[in-house]
């Protein structure tokens, strides 16, 4: 059983995107984060095995990049933690 429903994950993703929109001027890493969250959102809505694999790779990459920024965007870090748990569920 999923710890979070897909609806809750979609809301979490959208909240993270909304927050990142405020940081667009800080450079391409923010744009890439928004694009990755958008793609992950699609995967959450339609979690085929291929989509889950792609989402897992994106989540892992984002987890490695957010390290120094966790304090600035804690909501994004929490979203990634929830998504990481989702990506490990079958």
N, C-alpha and C positions, 0 to 999 in steps of 0.2 A: 504494500500500500504506500502511495506517495505521501511524504511528510507535508508537502504543500500541493494544493490543487494547481492545475494548469492556469486557472484564472488568477490565483494569487501570484504565481510566477510571472505571468504577463504583466500584472500591475506593478510588481517589483521591478521588472525590466523597464517599463515605461517611466517609472519614478526615477530610475537611474539615468535614462536618456534625458528626461526633463532637466535633471540636475546638471548633466554634462553640457547641455545646450548653453548654459551660462558660462562655460569655460572654453567655448569654441575658439576664442581669440588667442588661446595659449598654444595653438599649433596643431600639427597633423596628428599627434597621438590622440588628441581628443576626438577629432574627426573619425579616426580609425576605431576608437572605442564606441562611438555612436553607431558606426556601421556594423561593428561586431555584435553589439547588443540587438540591433535591428535583425540581423541574420539569426542570432540565437532565439529571438522571439518567434521567428518563423518556424524554427526547429521545435520549439516548445509547443506551438499550436498544432503542428503536424509531425509528431515524433517518430518518424520512420527510423529504422536502424541506421541508414546512411545519414539522416539529419542529426540523430543523436551523436554519431561519431564526429560529424563536423562541428556540432555545438561543443562537444567535449574538448576538441582541439582549440577552438576559439576561447573557451573559458580558461583553459590551461595557459594559453598565451597571455590573456588579459590578467590572470592572477600573477604571472611573473612580471608584468609591466607595472602593476599598480603599487607595488611595494612602497616606494618613497612617497606616494601620494595618498595613502590610506587616510592620513589625518585630515587632508584637505577635502576628501570626498568619501566620508565613512559610509554613506548610503550606497555608494557604488561598490565598496568593499563587501558590505553585507549582502548585496544582490549577488555578487560573484560567489560568496560562500554558499548561499542558498542554491544557486545554479550548479555549483560543483557537486553538492549533495544530490541534486536531481540527476545530474549526468552519470552518477555512479549507480543509480537505481536501475533496475531492469523492468 
